[in-house]
Amino acid sequence: MNTPANLKYAASHEWARLEADGTVTIGITDHAQEALGDIVFLELPAVGRVVKAGEECAVVESVKAASDIYSPVSGEVVDINQAAVDAPESVNADAYATWLFRIKPAAADQCATEMAGLLAADAYAATL
């Protein structure tokens, strides 16, 4: 299974990447997409929605099941990946290239604390 070292991971199978502009890009892990099977639908949060770390904010549906997606950090949703909504199977093709949404953290120090609370790649892999 693929777990890039440059990402942080939530136990609920989301990945997060802190960008140079301070936003956080979020997607689901390779393990999650593999467990779900063929993804057929994505419901992503509305741009402008304010979420808290750990809050359910999106849904991914596959031919097998629907699964909630939780935000790993707190802040405002500033972008969604419309291409992924239009072609949800792209998540199955490459879960790490197909991000789902981006969050602008409410505060840099809070974001740093929340990101530090996520798992490194090796720790995430050890939980699987």
C-alpha positions in Angstrom: 0.0 0.0 0.0 1.1 3.5 -0.8 1.6 6.0 2.0 3.6 9.0 0.9 5.9 10.4 3.6 5.2 14.0 2.8 1.6 13.7 4.0 0.0 13.5 7.4 -2.8 10.9 8.1 -5.9 10.7 10.2 -6.9 7.4 11.8 -10.2 7.9 9.9 -8.2 7.5 6.6 -7.9 11.0 5.3 -4.6 12.5 4.3 -3.6 16.2 4.7 -0.9 18.3 3.1 0.1 21.7 4.3 0.6 24.0 1.3 3.1 26.9 1.0 0.2 29.4 1.1 -0.9 28.0 4.5 -4.0 26.1 3.2 -4.4 22.4 3.8 -5.2 20.0 1.0 -7.3 17.0 2.0 -8.1 13.6 0.4 -8.7 10.0 1.3 -5.9 7.4 1.6 -5.1 4.7 -0.8 -6.2 2.2 1.9 -9.6 3.9 2.1 -10.2 3.9 -1.7 -9.2 0.3 -1.9 -11.5 -0.7 1.0 -14.4 1.2 -0.6 -14.0 -0.3 -4.1 -15.2 1.5 -7.2 -16.1 5.0 -6.1 -19.2 6.3 -7.9 -20.1 9.6 -6.1 -18.5 12.3 -4.1 -20.4 14.9 -2.0 -17.9 17.6 -1.0 -18.4 20.5 1.5 -19.6 23.8 0.2 -16.9 26.5 -0.4 -17.2 28.9 2.6 -18.3 26.2 5.1 -16.4 26.4 8.4 -15.5 23.0 9.8 -13.8 21.8 13.0 -11.1 19.1 13.1 -12.8 15.7 13.3 -16.1 17.0 11.9 -17.9 15.0 9.2 -17.9 17.2 6.2 -18.1 15.1 3.0 -19.3 11.7 1.7 -17.7 9.2 -0.6 -19.9 6.5 -2.1 -18.8 3.3 -3.8 -20.6 0.3 -5.3 -20.1 -1.3 -1.8 -20.8 1.4 0.7 -21.0 5.1 1.6 -18.4 6.5 4.0 -18.1 9.9 5.8 -15.0 12.0 5.3 -13.8 14.0 8.3 -11.8 17.2 8.3 -8.4 16.7 9.8 -8.1 20.4 10.6 -10.3 23.4 11.5 -11.0 26.2 9.2 -12.9 27.4 6.1 -13.3 25.3 3.0 -11.8 27.5 0.2 -11.8 25.1 -2.7 -13.2 21.8 -3.9 -11.9 19.5 -6.6 -14.7 19.7 -9.1 -12.8 17.4 -11.5 -13.0 14.7 -8.8 -16.8 15.3 -8.4 -17.3 15.0 -12.1 -15.1 11.8 -12.3 -15.1 10.2 -8.8 -13.3 7.1 -10.2 -10.2 9.3 -10.4 -9.9 8.7 -6.6 -9.5 5.0 -7.3 -6.9 5.7 -10.0 -4.6 7.8 -7.6 -5.9 8.7 -4.2 -3.0 11.0 -3.5 -3.1 12.9 -6.8 -6.9 13.3 -6.5 -7.4 15.8 -3.6 -11.0 16.5 -2.5 -11.0 19.9 -0.8 -8.8 22.6 0.7 -9.2 24.4 4.0 -7.8 27.8 5.1 -7.0 27.3 8.8 -8.7 29.6 11.2 -5.3 30.2 13.0 -1.8 29.1 12.1 -1.0 27.9 15.6 -4.1 25.9 15.9 -3.4 24.3 12.4 0.1 23.5 13.5 -1.2 21.7 16.6 -3.9 19.8 14.6 -1.4 18.8 12.0 1.1 17.6 14.7 -1.7 15.5 16.1 -2.0 13.6 12.8 0.0 10.4 12.0 3.2 10.3 10.0 3.2 7.8 7.1 4.9 5.0 9.1 2.6 5.4 12.0 -0.5 5.4 9.8 0.8 2.3 8.0 1.3 0.5 11.3 -2.4 1.1 12.2 -3.6 -0.8 9.1 
